[in-house]
Amino acid sequence: MATADKKADLAGPGIGNYEDLEKILPKDYHSLLTPKDTMKALFAVKNYIEEYLCKELNLIMVQVPLIVDVESGVNDMLDRDGSRTPIQFHINNDYNKNPIDAQVVQAATKWKRVALKQFGMKVGEGLCTDMKAVRKDYFLDHDHSAYVDQWDWEKVMAFDQRNLNFLKDTVKGIWKVLVGAEKHVQKLFPQLKTDKYPNLPEELTFLHAEEILDMYPDLPRKQRETAILQKYPAVFIIGIGWTLKDGYPHEMRAADYDDWVTETKSESGKPMHGLNGDILVWNSVTKRRHELTSMGIRVTKETLKQQLEMTGQLDFLKLPYHKAIMNDEIPLSIGGGIGQSRTYMQILKKAHLGEVSVTVWPKILKDICNKKDIHVLE
């Protein structure tokens, strides 16, 4: 496999051009639900997940910002290569005597950790948000849109919980809720239960990014994920961000929220790295890998400094958010973002994000979809 292929694969999971997308989208698709029933089913899933995620992880729903002050440093930069920049604008407040430079959030990852203190959360308590964001630098395909909706959640943890067992137990709790949501909506809309599109498996398979590379050393990341999902239709890939032995991380991950540097051990006792990961499932409608959530145990002041050093971003330590971690002013935590529209797409057996969310799509994409009986909302 050419080095360029592996390098090109790091910045994100999009397809990249509409000729390929046209070939990839299913040819024999027909939605199992009308647009009206899709909305009823979608909100049944949304309400179930919000209620049971809060019960399972001991969270409460809280308000979340759509815009943040640039100076705060709390916006999510998504990747550490600087390829995805937030929308920024100037608020000409008080005749420009007290102006604010603001950004639309790309995710609430850093804000949530600060908010744990604001809401007085104790160890074992946390928050969940109905987060909306804009990511303008995505290629718009069947499962990437400029408009992003997530259940962004965060929970206070103790230092002695910073281990793989705690991470896995938390992931299992989330998986239980997602599987439960699918069963719940199928009681309301039995047509969603079909042999053509199998349900989510009851069990999630846990694998380290390092183990998957050992299994498929010549494949770039997306192809490794596709291959592993043929064996296990739902996986949690541990350790995303650490540079693997082929010289590349499994995927680029920002250096200032998830901990991807801490040494751990695989179940067989091999040394591994990272206390974070992604849930990926096989989407039987699109016949492609499908990411549902990114999450992880967050950095300590030691691992924050180590990761910023490794990525050449030590200047971030001047920002308020990073200072708060270095000065022990905000709690240790675990958190993640579950893609809402991604989850609806999977559970409601849809071929395109545009069937479950209203956003902008280029005419070329809408034309391709119309030809394939995929009707995006406008």
C-alpha positions in Angstrom: 0.0 0.0 0.0 1.4 3.4 -1.0 2.4 5.7 1.8 0.3 8.5 0.2 -2.8 6.3 0.6 -2.3 6.0 4.3 -1.5 9.7 4.7 -4.6 10.8 2.7 -6.7 8.6 4.9 -6.0 10.4 8.2 -7.9 13.6 8.1 -11.4 12.2 8.0 -13.7 9.5 6.6 -15.4 11.3 3.7 -15.5 9.9 0.2 -14.1 13.0 -1.7 -15.9 13.2 -5.0 -19.4 12.7 -6.4 -18.5 10.2 -9.1 -17.5 7.7 -6.4 -20.5 8.6 -4.2 -22.8 7.9 -7.1 -21.3 4.4 -7.4 -21.4 3.8 -3.6 -25.0 4.8 -2.9 -27.4 1.8 -3.0 -29.2 0.9 -6.2 -32.1 -1.0 -4.8 -33.1 1.4 -2.0 -36.6 2.3 -0.8 -37.2 4.0 2.5 -39.1 1.8 5.0 -40.9 4.9 6.4 -42.7 7.8 4.9 -41.3 11.3 5.6 -44.0 11.8 8.3 -43.4 8.5 10.0 -39.6 9.1 9.8 -40.1 12.2 12.0 -42.3 10.3 14.4 -39.8 7.5 14.6 -36.8 9.8 14.9 -38.3 11.7 17.9 -39.2 8.3 19.5 -35.5 7.4 19.2 -34.3 10.8 20.4 -36.5 10.8 23.5 -35.5 7.2 24.3 -31.8 7.8 24.0 -31.9 11.1 26.0 -33.9 9.5 28.9 -31.9 6.2 29.1 -28.5 7.6 28.4 -29.0 9.9 31.4 -30.2 7.0 33.5 -27.4 4.7 32.4 -24.5 7.1 32.9 -26.1 9.3 35.7 -26.3 12.5 33.6 -28.7 15.4 33.4 -29.7 17.3 30.3 -28.2 20.9 30.2 -28.1 23.8 27.8 -25.1 24.1 25.5 -23.7 27.0 23.5 -24.0 27.4 19.7 -21.4 30.2 19.7 -18.3 30.7 21.9 -15.8 33.5 22.5 -12.6 33.0 20.4 -10.5 34.0 23.4 -11.8 31.2 25.6 -10.1 28.5 23.5 -13.0 26.1 24.1 -14.0 25.5 20.5 -13.2 22.0 19.2 -10.6 22.0 16.5 -11.6 18.4 15.5 -8.2 17.4 14.1 -4.7 18.5 15.1 -3.6 19.4 11.5 -5.6 22.6 11.4 -7.6 21.5 8.3 -11.0 22.3 9.8 -11.5 25.8 11.0 -14.7 27.2 12.7 -16.9 29.9 11.3 -15.8 33.1 13.0 -17.6 36.5 13.2 -17.3 39.9 14.9 -20.1 41.1 17.2 -20.0 44.9 16.9 -21.3 45.3 20.5 -21.8 48.7 22.1 -20.7 50.7 19.0 -17.6 48.5 18.9 -16.5 49.7 22.4 -17.1 46.3 23.9 -17.0 43.9 20.9 -16.8 40.1 20.9 -15.1 37.9 18.4 -17.2 34.7 18.3 -17.1 31.3 16.7 -19.8 28.8 15.9 -19.0 25.6 17.7 -17.7 22.6 15.8 -18.4 20.4 18.9 -18.8 21.1 22.6 -15.9 18.8 23.7 -14.0 21.3 25.8 -16.9 23.4 26.9 -18.5 20.4 28.5 -15.5 19.7 30.8 -15.5 23.3 32.0 -19.3 23.1 32.4 -19.0 20.2 34.8 -17.6 22.7 37.3 -20.2 25.3 36.4 -23.1 22.9 37.2 -21.4 21.6 40.4 -21.1 18.0 39.2 -19.5 15.5 41.7 -17.6 12.3 40.9 -20.0 9.9 39.1 -22.3 12.8 37.9 -22.4 14.3 34.5 -24.2 16.3 31.8 -25.7 15.6 28.4 -26.5 18.1 25.7 -28.6 18.4 22.6 -25.6 19.9 20.7 -25.9 21.6 17.3 -22.8 22.6 15.4 -21.5 23.7 12.0 -18.5 22.0 10.3 -17.9 23.9 7.1 -14.9 21.9 5.9 -16.5 18.5 5.4 -17.0 17.1 1.9 -20.8 16.7 1.8 -21.7 13.0 1.1 -24.2 10.5 2.4 -23.1 10.6 6.0 -21.3 14.0 6.4 -23.1 17.3 6.5 -22.2 20.8 7.4 -24.8 20.7 10.1 -23.9 18.4 13.0 -26.2 17.3 15.8 -24.8 15.3 18.7 -25.6 14.1 22.2 -22.4 15.6 23.7 -22.0 14.3 27.2 -19.4 14.5 29.9 -19.0 13.0 33.4 -16.7 13.6 36.4 -14.5 10.7 37.3 -11.9 9.8 39.9 -8.2 9.5 39.1 -8.2 5.7 39.9 -10.9 5.2 37.2 -8.5 6.3 34.5 -8.2 2.8 33.0 -9.5 0.6 30.2 -12.0 -1.2 32.4 -13.8 2.0 33.3 -13.7 3.1 29.6 -15.2 -0.2 28.5 -17.9 -0.3 31.1 -19.0 3.2 30.0 -19.0 2.2 26.4 -21.1 -0.9 27.2 -23.6 1.3 28.9 -23.9 3.5 25.8 -24.2 0.5 23.5 -27.0 -0.9 25.7 -29.0 2.3 25.2 -28.5 2.3 21.4 -29.6 -1.3 21.1 -32.6 -0.5 23.4 -33.5 2.5 21.2 -33.6 0.3 18.1 -35.9 -2.3 19.8 -38.1 0.5 21.2 -38.7 2.1 17.8 -39.4 -1.3 16.1 -42.3 -1.9 18.5 -43.8 1.4 17.3 -42.9 0.8 13.6 -42.6 -2.9 13.0 -41.7 -2.4 9.3 -38.2 -1.4 10.6 -37.5 -5.0 11.6 -36.4 -6.7 8.4 -34.0 -9.5 7.3 -32.7 -7.2 4.6 -31.2 -4.8 7.2 -30.1 -6.7 10.3 -30.4 -5.1 13.7 -27.5 -3.9 15.8 -25.8 -6.9 17.5 -26.3 -7.3 21.3 -22.6 -7.3 21.9 -19.9 -4.8 21.0 -16.4 -6.1 20.1 -13.4 -4.1 21.7 -10.2 -3.9 19.7 -7.1 -1.6 19.9 -6.1 0.3 16.8 -2.7 -1.3 17.2 -4.3 -4.8 17.1 -6.3 -3.9 13.9 -3.1 -2.6 12.2 -1.4 -6.0 13.1 -4.3 -7.8 11.4 -4.3 -5.6 8.3 -0.8 -4.0 8.1 -1.0 -2.9 4.4 -4.4 -1.4 4.4 -5.1 2.3 5.1 -7.4 3.1 8.0 -10.8 3.2 6.3 -10.1 -0.1 4.6 -8.9 -1.7 7.9 -12.2 -0.5 9.5 -14.2 -2.0 6.6 -12.4 -5.3 6.9 -12.8 -5.6 10.6 -16.6 -4.8 10.4 -17.0 -7.8 8.1 -15.9 -10.0 11.0 -17.6 -8.0 13.8 -20.5 -5.8 12.8 -20.0 -3.5 15.8 -16.6 -2.5 17.2 -15.1 -0.1 19.6 -11.7 0.9 18.4 -9.4 1.9 21.3 -6.5 4.3 21.1 -7.2 6.7 18.3 -4.5 9.4 18.0 -1.5 7.5 19.1 1.1 7.1 16.3 1.1 3.4 15.3 4.1 1.3 14.2 3.5 2.1 10.5 4.2 5.8 11.4 0.6 7.0 11.3 -2.1 7.4 13.9 -5.3 5.4 13.2 -6.9 8.8 12.7 -5.9 12.3 13.6 -7.3 13.3 17.0 -7.0 16.6 18.7 -4.2 16.7 21.4 -6.2 18.6 24.1 -9.2 16.5 25.0 -9.0 12.7 24.7 -6.1 10.9 26.3 -4.5 8.8 23.5 -1.0 8.6 25.0 -1.4 6.7 28.3 0.1 3.2 28.2 -2.4 0.3 28.6 -2.4 -3.4 27.9 -4.5 -5.5 25.5 -6.5 -8.5 26.8 -3.6 -10.7 25.7 -1.1 -8.5 27.8 0.5 -6.7 24.9 1.5 -3.0 25.6 -1.0 -0.6 23.9 -1.8 3.1 24.1 -4.8 5.3 24.6 -7.9 5.7 26.8 -10.3 6.8 24.0 -12.1 5.3 21.0 -14.9 5.2 18.4 -17.9 3.0 18.0 -18.2 1.9 14.4 -21.0 -0.3 13.0 -21.6 -2.0 9.6 -24.4 -0.1 7.8 -26.3 -2.7 5.9 -28.2 -0.1 3.8 -25.1 1.7 2.5 -22.9 -1.3 2.9 -20.2 0.8 4.5 -18.5 1.5 7.8 -20.6 3.9 9.9 -19.3 5.8 12.9 -21.8 6.5 15.7 -19.7 8.0 18.5 -16.2 9.2 19.5 -15.4 9.3 23.2 -12.7 9.0 25.7 -11.2 9.6 29.1 -9.9 13.2 29.0 -6.3 14.4 29.4 -4.7 15.1 32.8 -2.3 18.1 33.0 0.6 15.6 32.4 -0.9 13.9 29.4 -2.1 17.3 28.0 1.4 18.6 28.0 2.8 15.4 26.6 0.3 15.4 23.7 0.7 19.1 22.9 4.5 18.5 22.9 4.1 15.6 20.5 2.0 17.7 18.1 4.0 20.9 18.3 1.1 22.8 20.0 2.5 23.9 23.3 1.4 27.5 22.6 -2.1 26.2 23.5 -1.1 26.2 27.1 -1.7 30.0 27.2 -5.4 29.6 26.5 -7.9 29.7 29.5 -9.2 26.2 28.9 -5.7 24.7 28.9 -4.6 26.7 31.9 -7.7 25.4 33.8 -6.5 21.8 33.2 -2.9 22.7 34.2 -4.0 24.4 37.4 -6.4 21.6 38.4 -9.3 24.0 38.2 -11.6 21.7 36.3 -12.4 18.0 37.1 -11.0 14.8 35.6 -13.7 13.5 33.2 -14.8 11.1 30.6 -17.0 12.2 27.7 -18.0 11.8 24.1 -20.3 12.8 21.3 -23.0 10.5 19.9 -24.0 11.5 16.4 -27.7 12.0 16.4 -28.4 12.0 12.7 -25.9 9.2 12.2 -27.8 7.2 14.8 -31.2 7.9 13.3 -29.8 6.9 9.9 -28.6 3.6 11.3 -31.6 2.7 13.4 -34.2 3.9 10.8 -32.4 2.1 8.0 -31.8 5.2 5.9 -29.4 5.6 3.0 -28.6 9.3 3.6 -28.2 11.8 6.5 -30.5 14.2 4.5 -33.5 11.9 5.1 -33.2 12.5 8.9 -31.9 16.1 9.1 -32.6 19.4 7.3 -29.5 21.1 6.0 -27.8 22.3 2.8 -26.7 19.9 0.0 -25.3 20.7 -3.4 -27.6 20.2 -6.4 -25.3 17.4 -7.8 -25.9 15.4 -4.6 -29.6 15.9 -4.6 -29.8 14.8 -8.3 -27.8 11.7 -7.6 -30.1 10.9 -4.6 -33.4 11.5 -6.6 -32.2 9.0 -9.2 -31.8 6.4 -6.5 -35.1 7.0 -4.7 -33.4 8.8 -1.8 -35.3 11.9 -0.9 -33.5 14.4 1.2 -35.4 16.9 3.3 -35.2 20.6 2.4 
